[in-house]
Amino acid sequence: MTIDWLHFTPWASLSGGIVIGLASALLLLFNGRIAGISGIVGALLRPQRGDISWRLAFVAGLVISPLVFALVAQLPSLQIDAGYPTLVIAGLLVGVGTRYGAGCTSGHGICGLARRSPRSIAATIAFMCAGFVTVYIVRHLAR
Amino acid sequence: MNPISALIAGLLFGWGLIGSGMTNPSKVLGFLDLAGAWDPSLAFVMGGALPVAALAFRVARQRSKSILGNPIALPTSTRIDRRLVAGALTFGAGWGLAGFCPGPALASLAYGGAKPAVFCIAMLAGMALFEVVERARASVPAQPSPERAGRH
């Protein structure tokens, strides 16, 4: 294993992580909800009275966040190497997988691990390993 | 339930994702590429978020209601079943293919061009597929087990 020092951003990632933690704390302590993005979005597809507005508001905040970020700092550049067919397949897998797996990187990987949920620990290990293996296959075996 | 605090939480969450580098798929894939030039940055995202979130959960456990008076809804299930693991593996495969997970994909919609939009539409379609399958499954009466259905 070699470390990619060129792209390594420990401080930006640590401070960004703290902000993500604060956002989760805010939603938990004020709204009583877990900041799991796939759950918040997914449940909008089976809307229940009285349970819609906070979800829409959270998603709206997430979507407009780059516009607010750009007022204060320069947005970091995005590099998306995947082509459109790959993006469609990846999106479908992420959509189906996060609903059956009851969470994603935020709900399991941050909130679930923070409250030491056994299900979230298992899910996080599973999706991390699947991510490692998929990238290994795509980058090192398939070409 | 109060949408203002949810909006601020979403905004802050997106801010953290952008600042940390999580919205950049090439950085995410650099973290997942253990065999290549490995970028360990994203482990620091977890390292920053976990202690803050853990503290919040500790506070939440001592309260019966949230600050705004809502019930605190924490999952209670502890069962690790095939559904959970298969779902997480499926999600991880999709994550590794494009470098997008749900939060960063939504947070880059407004500045990432057409690609995040295509990913998000496909992700919503995947979630809708889950709803359709689960609803169809719920409406079909449970099949009698072979023993009970045995003819006399």
Interface residues (C-beta under 8 A of the other chain):
Chain A: M1 T2 I3 D4 H7 F8 T9 P10 A12 S13 L14 S15 G16 G17 I18 V19 I20 G21 L22 A23 S24 A25 L26 L27 L28 L29 F30 N31 G32 R33 I34 A35 I37 S38 V41 G42 L45 R46 G50 D51 S53 W54 R55 L56 A57 F58 V59 A60 G61 L62 V63 I64 S65 P66 L67 V68 F69 A70 A73 L75 P76 S77 L78 Q79 I80 D81 A82 Y84 T86 L87 V88 I89 A90 G91 L92 L93 V94 G95 V96 G97 T98 R99 Y100 G101 A102 G103 C104 T105 S106 H108 G109 I110 C111 L113 A114 R115 S117 P118 R119 A122 A123 T124 A126 F127 M128 C129 A130 G131 F132 V133 T134 V135 Y136 V138 R139 H140
Chain B: M1 N2 P3 I4 S5 A6 L7 I8 A9 G10 L11 L12 F13 G14 W15 G16 L17 I18 G19 S20 G21 M22 T23 N24 P25 S26 K27 L29 G30 L32 D33 L34 A35 G36 A37 W38 D39 P40 S41 L42 F44 V45 M46 G47 G48 A49 L50 P51 V52 A53 A54 L55 A56 F57 V59 A60 R63 K65 S66 I67 L68 N70 P71 I72 A73 L74 P75 S77 T78 R79 I80 R83 L84 V85 A86 G87 A88 L89 T90 F91 G92 A93 G94 W95 G96 L97 A98 G99 F100 C101 P102 G103 A105 L106 A107 S108 L109 A110 Y111 G112 G113 K115 P116 V118 F119 C120 I121 A122 M123 L124 A125 G126 M127 A128 L129 F130 E131
